[in-house]
Amino acid sequence: MKILMMRATCNTNLYLSYAAPLSPQRVMSMCPSFYPVQFGAKPLSCSPIKPQFCVQVQAFSSQQSKEADELPASVGFLGLGIMGSPMAQNLIKAGCDVTVWNRTKSKCDPLISLGAKYKPSPEEVAASCDITFAMLADPESAVDVACGKQGAASGMSPGKGYVDVSTVDGPTSSLISARIQSTGALFLEAPVSGSKKPAEDGKLIFLTAGDKSLYETAAPYLDLMGKSRFYLGEVGNGAAMKLVVNMIMGSMMASFSEGLLLSEKVGLDPSILVEVISQGAISAPMYAMKGPSMVKSLYPTAFPLKHQQKDLRLALGLAESVSQPTPVAAAANELYKVAKSKGLSDDDFSAVIEALKAKLQQKS
């Protein structure tokens, strides 16, 4: 039995509670054994049936805390790549006191010119800031920056908060959370849905989980960088949601690529196919935005292909941990791996179409 309850409290708040029975074995498979999570706490909403597992979701409009008067004195930002740089810029432009760090210091220079401060290590950034955000490329980088030598955890202490907006798997997020919390500081995972343009425009979607008080404290900053935010409960839920979203996105792009090539192969104009799709039930902003460039074999990087393949790999691991078949995503993952082998790792993930072109050339 599944229960879905909705309660609208105002124009911008929507609270969802989803309860689904899970066996103890399945619950344990979803959590890293070395960081045990206690289930069976009081349900987060009333229900005629006591659920075995309950996740609370809160969705907020980004307009709710734009006018917040009380903000922590200083904010740190670690990782200034395609996503991190525009996110940090939005904080600086809003008047926040921002301290930055990046492995390649030259990437800090444009932000320093806008008024950001610089520290030579994540530890020093965390030590000097009330809240530290981190946007890293992969789980390994996220762990190293948070927990490694001169990592952020070494600069954390009670009263501080660490918000990891990287896309990682649940066990990685739990590992980082445990290390941060061991210092007495608070932890929130907040992976984002959105790529370069939404990051530049402050239109990201934050999928958060972890310490609720830190979520509330960080909300004004999340709203400066995004258009909406969801609070999903325990650490790991945000990571899982992001991986599911990106698994769907990667599979959609692979299927779209097949359609473009098939239309051309049978004598149709793929540009018209993009227009047809944009006016039908399967219309999606991604198709309208990526399609015209793909038809011209151009792949300006908004979301690197190597990151899409990484997210598919992590999503497949998540599915395996709960014995969920994902044959479509598995097939898509193989295409992205082929594209990587063709030297397209740093191109946009829409370059996956080149993997299909390569397969056609092999047959001809």
N, C-alpha and C positions, 0 to 999 in steps of 0.2 A: 504494500500500500504506500502511496506517495501523497503527501499533503502539501498544497501550495496555498498560502494565505497572503493577501495583500491588504495593506491599510494605508490609505493616503492621509497624511497629517497636515499637509499644506500644499501649495502649488508646486513647491520645489523639492519636497521630501517624499520619498517612497520607500516603505519598509517591506521587505520580502523575507519570509521565513520558509525554508524548504527542509522538510524532514523526510529522510529515507532510511529504512532499516538496513543496517549493515551487520554482517557477521563479525565477531571479534577478530577472526583471522583476516578478514578483508580490511578492517580498520587498522590492524597492526601492519599490514602490507603497505598501507598508505603513509606510514610514519617511519622515520629512521629509528632503528632499534636502539641506537646509542643516545638518542634524545627522546625518551619516552614522553608521550602526551597523555594526559589523563582525560578520558572520556567519561560520560555519565554525569556531567555537571547539570545544574538546573537548566531546563530548556529555556531558550531565549524568547519564546513566545508561548502563549497558551494554546493547547491543542486537546481535543477530546481523546486522543491516543498519545500516550507517552512515547516519543520517538527514541530509538536507540542512538541516533546521531542527528545533530541539528546544526545547521549553518545559518547564521543571520546575515542578510545582505541589506546594506543601506546605500541608496543611491542619492547623490546630491548634485544639484546644479552648481556650476562654477561661480554663479553670481552670489551665493550665500555668504561668503566670507571675504569678498573683495574689499569691503569697507571695514574690515577688522582693525581696531585701533591698537590692540596690544599684540606685539610680535616679539619673539625672542630677539635679543640684541644683535646676533650675528649668525650667518648661515655659511656653511662650507659646501663646496661642490667638487667632487672627485670624478674625473673622467670627462674629457672635453672633445669627444668625437662628434660624429654626425648628429647624434641626439643630444649629448650633454652640453655642447657649446651653445646651441640656441636656447636650451632650457635655462642655463645659467644667465644668458643674456637677458632673458625676460625678467629674471629676478633683479638683475642690476638696473635695468631700465625702469623698474617699478620703484626703485629707491632703496632696495634692500642692501644691507651691509654684507657683501659676499667675499669669501676667501676661496681661491681656487687652487687646484693641483692637477697636473697631468704628467704622465711619464715623459712625454715630449714637451718640454717647457715652452717651446715656440707656440704651441697651441693655446697657451695661456695669455700670450701677448695681446691679442685683440680684446680680450676681456679686461685685462689690466688697463688698457687704454680707455675703456669705458668706466673705469673706477674700481675694479675688483682689486683685492689684495692677493698676494701670492705667498704660499708656504712651500718649502721644498720636499715635504713628505705628507702622506695622509695622517700620520700621527700628529704632526704639528697643526694641520688644519682642524682636526677633531678637537685638539686641546684648546684651540682658540675660539671655537664656535659653539653655539648652543645646540644647533641642529646641523648635521652633516648629511648631505645627499650624495649618493654614489650611482653613477651610470657607467657600468663596465661592460665589455664586449661579450664575456662568457663566464661560466661558473668558476673556472680556474682563476681568471683575473679578479672576479668578485671576492673570492676567498683570500687571495693574496693581498689585495688592497685593504681588506677589512682585518684580516687575521695574521698576515705575514710580518716580517721584520719591518719595523717602523710603520706598521699598519694602523688603520684608524682606531682599532680597539685599544691600542696602547695609549691613545690620547683621550679615551672616553672615561667618564666618571659619573657618579650619581648626579642627576639633574640634566644630563645631556641626552640627546637623541640621535639615532642613526637610521636614516631612511634609504633603503636600497631600492633604486628604481630600475636595476638591471633585470634582464630576463634570465632566470636560472631555474633549476629544478627544485622541488620541495626539500629534499635532503640538504642541498647546498644552502638554501635559505635558513633551514633549521640550524645548521652548523654555525652560520654567521650570527644568527640570533642568540644562540647559546653563548658564544664568545663575547658579544656585546653586552649581554645581560650579566655576564660574570663580573663585569666592571661596575655594576650598579646602574648602568645607563639603560635607556629604553630602545626597543627595536621595532621598526615597521618595514614590511616589504611593500613595495608599491610599483610593480612593473607597469609599463605603459602600453596602451594600444594606440598606435599611430606611428608615422614615420617622420622624415625630415621636415616636410611642409607643415604638418600639424604642430610639430615641435617649435618651428619658427613662429607660427601664428598663435601659440598658446592654446591649442585646441586638442591636446592629448587627453586620453581617458586613463585615469589611474585605478588600478586594481589592487587595493590595499588589504593587508591583513597583519595582525600583530597587536601591539599595545594600543588600546583604544584611546588612552589619554594623549599619547604621542600623535595619533591620527588627528585628534581634535586640535592639538597645538600646531601641527604641520599643515592643517587644512588651508589657511590663507596662502601659503606658498604653493600648494598643489593647485589652487585656483588661479594663481598667476601664471602657471605653466599649462593648465589644462581647462577643458570645458566641462568635465564631469569627473566624479570620483565615486568608487564603490568600496564600502567596507565589508569584507568577506569573512571576518572572524579570525580563526587561529592561523598562525604562521604556516605557510604551505598552500593555503587556499588561493592566495593571490597568484603565486607561481603557477599553480595548476590551471587557473582560469586563463592566464596569459598563454600557456602552452596549448591549450585547447583552441583558443582563438587563432593562434598562429599556425596550428596544424590545419585548420579549416582554410585559412588564407593561402597557405602553400599549395594545398590540393586544388583550390579554385584556380590559382594561377597556372598550374600544370594543365588542367583541363581546358582553360581558356587558350593556352598555347596550342594545344592539339586542334582546337576549333579553328584558329586562325590559319594554321598550316593546311588543314583539310579543305577549308573554303578555297584557298589559293590553288590547291592541287586539282580541284574539280572545276576550276575556271571562274570562280567567283572573286569579287573584289573584297579582300579582308577588311578594307576601310569601311565598306558598307555594312559588313557583318558587325563591326563595332557600333555603328549607328543603330542597327536593328536591335542589338542587345540592349543598348542604352534606353530604348523606348519600350522594352518589354518587362515581363514579370521578373526576369533574372538580372535586371539592371543593377549594377553596383558601381559606386564611385571609382573603385580600383580599375575596372575595365575601361571606363571612359578616360581615366587619367593615363593609364599605361598603354592602352591599345594603339593609339596613333603612333607612338614612338616605336612600339614593337613591330608594327607594319614596316617601318623604315629601318629596322634592325638597329635601333638606338636604345641604349639602356642607361640613362643618367641615374646615378646612384642616389636613391632615397633610403632604401633598406638593402644592405649588401646581401648578395646571394649566400655567402658563407654563413651569415647569421640566420637566414631562413632555413638552411639545411641543418644548422645546429639546433634550432627550435623544433624542427621535425624529429630529429634524433631524440631529443629530450621528451617530446610528446609520445613517441613510440615507446620509450622506456616507461613513462607514466602509465600508458595503456597496458603494457606487459605486467606491471606491478599489480594490476587489478584484473588481469585476465580478460581484457577487453579487446576483441579483434578490431584492427584498423587497417584493412587491406588496401584501401584507397590511398591513405596517407603513406603507407609503406611503399607503394608503387611510386608515388610522387617523390618520396625521399631518394629513391634510386636515380630519378632524373636529375635532381639537384646535385647528387654526387657526381654524375657524369659531367654536368656543367662545370663543377669545380675542377674536375680533371682536365677540362679544356681551357683552364686559366681564367675562368670567369668569376672567381670568388669575390672580387671587389666590385664587380658590376652590380647593378640593381638585380633583385631577385627575378624580375621579369625576363632576364637573360636565360632563364631555364629553357626558353623556346629554342635556344641554340643547341641544346642537348638533343631535342627532337630532330632538328635539321641535320645534325651529325648522323643520327640513326638512319635518316632517309638517304643520305649520301652513301652510307655503307651498303645499303641495299641496291642502289643504282649502279 
